[in-house]
Amino acid sequence: MPELNYSRPSDKFKGWACPLDSNILVKNGELLCGMLTKAHVGSSAGGMIHIVWRDLGPEATKLFMSNTQNIVNNWLVGNGFSVGVQDIVAKEQTVKLIERALGKYKRIVKRICQRT
């Protein structure tokens, strides 16, 4: 994280001891309290991306955004989900249902073609 100072106390809770981690405190680029969300990091006015751009410039903003994406990617590797072959293979009952439907519509198309 770039060397920035950022704090957003929650409107709902007074003080810094928040059970929902909605208070954010970043000092000299180190997250001391809270959990970052889109509302804190986002590019809207007052968000961390806006502050980094304004205070440190485009290069620091680029590095911050890239590093943030790397953190998200690494988290997804450990906590995300994957799809295996067994998840995409249709059950036998479903295959039979599809085959019946295809057979029915092939017969309909064949009858239409024979009329013309």
C-alpha positions in Angstrom: 0.0 0.0 0.0 1.4 3.4 -0.8 2.5 5.7 2.1 -0.9 7.3 2.8 -3.0 8.2 5.8 -6.7 7.4 5.6 -9.4 7.1 8.1 -13.2 6.6 7.8 -14.9 6.1 11.1 -18.3 4.5 10.9 -21.4 6.7 11.1 -23.2 4.0 13.2 -20.6 3.4 15.8 -18.6 5.8 17.9 -15.0 5.2 18.5 -12.7 2.7 16.8 -13.8 -0.6 18.4 -16.3 -1.7 15.8 -17.5 -5.3 15.7 -18.5 -5.0 12.0 -15.0 -3.6 11.0 -16.7 -0.6 9.3 -14.0 1.8 10.7 -10.9 2.1 8.6 -7.6 3.4 9.8 -4.5 3.4 7.5 -1.4 5.1 8.8 1.8 5.5 6.7 0.4 2.9 4.3 -0.3 0.3 6.9 -3.9 -0.9 7.6 -4.2 -0.6 11.4 -8.0 -1.1 11.8 -10.9 -2.4 9.8 -11.6 -4.2 6.6 -11.3 -2.4 3.2 -14.4 -2.5 1.0 -15.3 -1.1 -2.4 -16.6 2.0 -0.7 -13.2 2.7 0.8 -11.0 1.7 -2.1 -13.3 2.8 -5.0 -12.5 5.6 -7.4 -15.2 8.0 -6.2 -14.2 11.2 -4.4 -12.8 10.5 -1.0 -11.9 6.9 -1.9 -8.3 5.6 -1.5 -7.7 5.6 -5.3 -8.8 9.2 -5.5 -6.5 10.1 -2.6 -3.5 8.2 -3.9 -4.0 9.9 -7.3 -4.3 13.3 -5.8 -1.5 13.0 -3.3 1.0 10.6 -4.9 0.2 10.8 -8.7 -0.6 8.4 -11.5 2.4 6.0 -11.1 1.6 5.3 -7.4 -2.1 4.9 -8.3 -1.2 2.4 -11.0 0.9 0.4 -8.6 -1.8 0.5 -5.9 -4.5 -0.7 -8.2 -2.2 -3.5 -9.6 -1.2 -4.6 -6.2 -4.8 -4.6 -4.9 -5.8 -6.8 -7.9 -2.9 -9.2 -7.1 -4.1 -9.5 -3.5 -7.7 -10.3 -4.7 -6.4 -12.8 -7.2 -4.3 -14.6 -4.6 -7.3 -14.6 -2.2 -9.5 -16.2 -4.9 -6.9 -18.9 -5.5 -7.1 -20.0 -1.9 -10.8 -19.3 -1.2 -12.5 -19.3 -4.6 -14.2 -22.3 -6.2 -13.5 -24.3 -9.3 -15.6 -26.2 -11.8 -14.6 -29.8 -12.6 -15.7 -32.1 -15.4 -18.2 -33.8 -13.1 -20.0 -30.5 -12.7 -20.7 -30.1 -16.4 -21.6 -33.7 -17.4 -25.3 -34.1 -17.7 -27.1 -36.9 -15.8 -28.4 -39.8 -17.7 -32.0 -38.8 -17.1 -31.2 -35.3 -18.6 -29.5 -36.8 -21.6 -32.5 -39.0 -22.4 -34.8 -36.0 -22.0 -32.7 -34.0 -24.5 -32.5 -36.9 -26.9 -36.3 -37.2 -26.9 -36.8 -33.5 -27.4 -34.3 -33.5 -30.3 -35.9 -36.5 -31.9 -39.4 -34.8 -31.7 -38.2 -31.6 -33.3 -36.1 -33.5 -36.0 -39.4 -35.3 -37.0 -41.2 -31.9 -37.1 -38.5 -30.3 -39.3 -38.4 -33.4 -41.6 -42.2 -33.2 -42.1 -42.0 -29.5 -42.9 -39.2 -30.1 -45.4 -41.1 -32.8 -47.1 -44.1 -30.5 -47.7 -42.0 -27.9 -49.5 
